[in-house]
Structures are given as structure tokens and as C-alpha cells.
Amino acid sequence: MQLLNNKNAYKHQKKILIAVDCVIFGFDSEQLKLLLFKRKVEPLKGAWSLIGAFVNEDLSLSDAAKEIVFDLTGLDNIFLEELQTYSKVDRDPGERVISVAHYSLIRINDFDIDSVEKFDARWFNIDEVPELIIDHKEMVEDATLKIRKKARFEPIVFELLPEKFTIPQLQILYECIYQKKLDDRNFRKKILSFNILTKTEEKDRSGSKKGAFLYKFNKEKFEDYIAKGHNFEL
């Protein structure tokens, strides 16, 4: 049976607005940050919000997410992944709005960190995030849990580091993601036991004269470790 292309077929049905809200985390080698902007429309105009807007009818959700992030922050070509849908009837005081949240974890140093301020956007340290509108705090919490789970099975942590890094630099990143202090000795012992790092003969002497050896991430060993049924829970 051939389907008719009739855009008026559902004209008697009530329309519901669809939005995309993006939880964009960034790591700057020292801190995990969250990108927010001041909402530009009523209700709640001027309040801190995740990067979001309504979806244009001619765009897919993934394309809408990329366009919204670019239009509201100037950030281009960042990877966004769908998180989940938020559909409580009264979640938005302005109208019945269903939001499909997306999330991203980027290396801030790959971008002009100050350029987002031209769009009334701002990076906040993850432990200094201001009050957010409606259910955006819930979205941030859900995205944080998602990243923690992915870090056990995917190399997302190492994608945020330079090609060569020290064990303390890697520990700082894990502490940012898990939002807790890790014991230095235990962390080093555990991360090296995974056998996914290649030690170089180079040292980072920025912290002390003795310096710290630089390591490189070995993707092949990582994938082999995962294939054997292991994970990287710390």
C-alpha cells in the first residue's frame, strides 16, 4: 500500500513543541567545566540554562543539536550524543515541551575558550554551577552518570588528554569525572595494572626538577582488555 504524502493528515491533532538541550562538558587540563548560557526568551529569560532551543521542522534531532550549539555558542564540529528524552507534562512553564537532551565531552583547549562569551555563554567549574532552569540540573546529573559509565568501557578519558601525559594529569581528569579525591599511590598502581599505557623516556618538569615521566595511551591494548570482559572501574 502506497503512503500518501499529505502533510495535512494530522492537522486536527494538538501540536507539541520539541526542544534540544545540550549538556556540554569541557576539560581544560585542570578542571571539568559545564557550558551554560543566559536564556534569551520568556519565561525565565536571563536565567542560566543548558545550551538549547526548539527544533526546526526541517532538521533531524542530531542536526538540530549541532546547529543549536553553533548558533548559541559558536562551537562547531563537536561530537554530540543523544542522552535521553524529558517529557513530564508540566516540565516547562511556557508550554508543553518535550526535550531530547544531548551531551558532549570536549577538550576546551582545542577551542577558543573566550569566544563563547560573545554569545552570553560561559564555562563554569562543575562544582560551581549556578541554579539552572526547570529540569536542566537533572539532565546534567544524568549526563554525568552516563560519562562515568562510558569511561569504564570506552577511551573517552584519554581523548581529553594530550598525546603524552603524566599519571598525575590522568588522575586529575578521573577525579574531575568522578568528583572525588583518589589516593595517589592506589591510582598509579591500578591504572598501570591495566597495561594500557606506554611509558616514554620523556619527562614533564613543569611541576618539579625531578619531573614526572610522560605516558602514551595504547588503544590496541585498551580494546584487547575490554574484549576480554574487563572494565576500567577505579
KAVENNOR-V83046 format. One record per residue. RES is the residue in one small letter. SS is DSSP state (A for helix, B for strand, O for the rest). OMEGA is omega in whole degrees, 0 to 359 (none if undefined). NEAR is the number of other C-alpha atoms within 8 Angstrom. Layout:
BEGIN
res;ss;omega;near
RES;SS;OMEGA;NEAR
RES;SS;OMEGA;NEAR
END
This chain:
BEGIN
res;ss;omega;near
m;O;182;2
q;O;179;3
l;O;180;4
l;O;178;4
n;O;184;4
n;O;183;5
k;O;179;6
n;O;185;5
a;O;183;5
y;O;187;6
k;O;181;7
h;O;180;4
q;O;179;5
k;O;180;5
k;O;176;4
i;O;181;7
l;B;177;9
i;B;178;10
a;B;171;12
v;B;175;16
d;B;187;13
c;B;176;13
v;B;185;15
i;B;176;11
f;B;176;12
g;B;179;12
f;B;184;15
d;O;181;10
s;O;180;7
e;O;186;8
q;O;169;11
l;B;185;13
k;B;178;12
l;B;181;13
l;B;180;14
l;B;172;12
f;B;180;13
k;B;183;11
r;O;187;11
k;O;183;6
v;O;173;7
e;O;356;7
p;O;178;6
l;O;179;8
k;O;178;9
g;O;179;8
a;O;180;9
w;B;187;12
s;B;166;12
l;O;180;12
i;B;185;15
g;B;178;13
a;B;178;8
f;B;183;8
v;O;174;10
n;O;187;6
e;O;182;4
d;O;181;4
l;O;171;8
s;O;179;6
l;A;182;9
s;A;178;9
d;A;178;8
a;A;180;12
a;A;180;14
k;A;181;12
e;A;181;8
i;A;179;12
v;A;180;14
f;A;182;10
d;A;186;7
l;A;182;11
t;A;185;14
g;O;179;10
l;O;184;9
d;O;176;7
n;O;174;5
i;O;181;8
f;O;178;6
l;O;179;10
e;B;181;8
e;B;181;9
l;B;176;11
q;B;183;7
t;B;179;8
y;B;193;8
s;O;177;8
k;O;186;6
v;O;186;7
d;O;185;6
r;O;181;10
d;O;183;9
p;O;183;7
g;O;186;6
e;O;173;6
r;O;183;11
v;B;172;12
i;B;180;12
s;B;175;11
v;B;184;14
a;B;173;14
h;B;178;14
y;B;180;13
s;B;177;12
l;B;187;9
i;B;174;10
r;B;187;12
i;A;183;10
n;A;176;8
d;A;183;5
f;O;174;7
d;O;188;8
i;O;182;7
d;O;186;6
s;A;183;9
v;A;182;13
e;A;176;9
k;A;182;8
f;A;184;10
d;O;175;9
a;B;184;13
r;B;174;9
w;B;176;8
f;B;170;10
n;B;188;10
i;A;179;9
d;A;179;4
e;A;182;6
v;O;180;8
p;O;177;5
e;O;182;6
l;O;182;11
i;O;176;10
i;O;185;7
d;O;183;8
h;A;175;10
k;A;178;10
e;A;178;7
m;A;179;10
v;A;179;9
e;A;180;8
d;A;179;9
a;A;178;11
t;A;178;9
l;A;179;8
k;A;181;9
i;A;179;9
r;A;179;10
k;A;180;8
k;A;182;9
a;A;179;11
r;O;187;9
f;O;182;9
e;O;185;6
p;O;184;9
i;O;180;8
v;O;184;9
f;A;177;8
e;A;181;8
l;A;182;9
l;O;173;11
p;O;182;7
e;O;178;6
k;B;185;9
f;B;177;11
t;O;176;11
i;A;177;11
p;A;178;7
q;A;178;10
l;A;179;10
q;A;179;11
i;A;181;10
l;A;178;14
y;A;179;9
e;A;178;11
c;A;182;10
i;A;182;10
y;A;177;7
q;O;175;6
k;O;179;6
k;O;179;5
l;O;179;8
d;O;185;6
d;A;185;8
r;A;180;6
n;A;180;8
f;A;181;11
r;A;181;9
k;A;184;8
k;A;184;9
i;A;178;8
l;A;179;9
s;A;178;6
f;O;179;9
n;O;179;7
i;O;181;10
l;B;177;10
t;B;181;8
k;B;177;8
t;B;177;8
e;B;182;6
e;B;178;6
k;B;171;8
d;B;183;10
r;O;181;9
s;O;182;6
g;O;181;6
s;O;178;6
k;O;179;6
k;O;178;5
g;O;179;10
a;B;181;9
f;B;177;12
l;B;180;14
y;B;175;12
k;B;179;11
f;B;178;10
n;O;185;9
k;A;182;8
e;A;179;6
k;A;177;9
f;A;182;10
e;A;178;8
d;A;179;8
y;A;179;11
i;A;182;10
a;A;179;7
k;O;176;6
g;O;179;6
h;O;172;7
n;O;186;8
f;O;178;8
e;O;181;4
l;O;none;4
END
